């Protein structure tokens, strides 16, 4: 996957009582950025489900918080592939504000059959798009 950049504005609903982005919100931000990366590659999740009956599920996630994002910040999420096997892909997702890192994520996605939840090979077009 070529490097993909996605900007997300922090809204009130993303924050805690102190106006700081709630820790779980980073998971939503990461998911949105991954979805947009595939969509921009012409390979949306919905097509994977419709055409192949498979989908990606998070298998492992490591998220390190460096400094908080706050209400109205513009957070940039940069996504790139680190490794890929037949049924998994590992991505790095960097969160930053004005070029300053605020969080780092490493996400392993597993391709699974929608009907059964069992492992499946990543379809060829998605495999090519997710090549490290």
Secondary structure by P-SEA (a helix, b strand, c coil): ccbbbbbbbbcccccccccccccaaaaaaaaaaaaaaaaaacccaaaaaacccccccccbbbbbbccccccccbbbbbbbbccccccbbbbbbbbbccccccbbbbbbbbbbcccccccccccaaaaaaacc
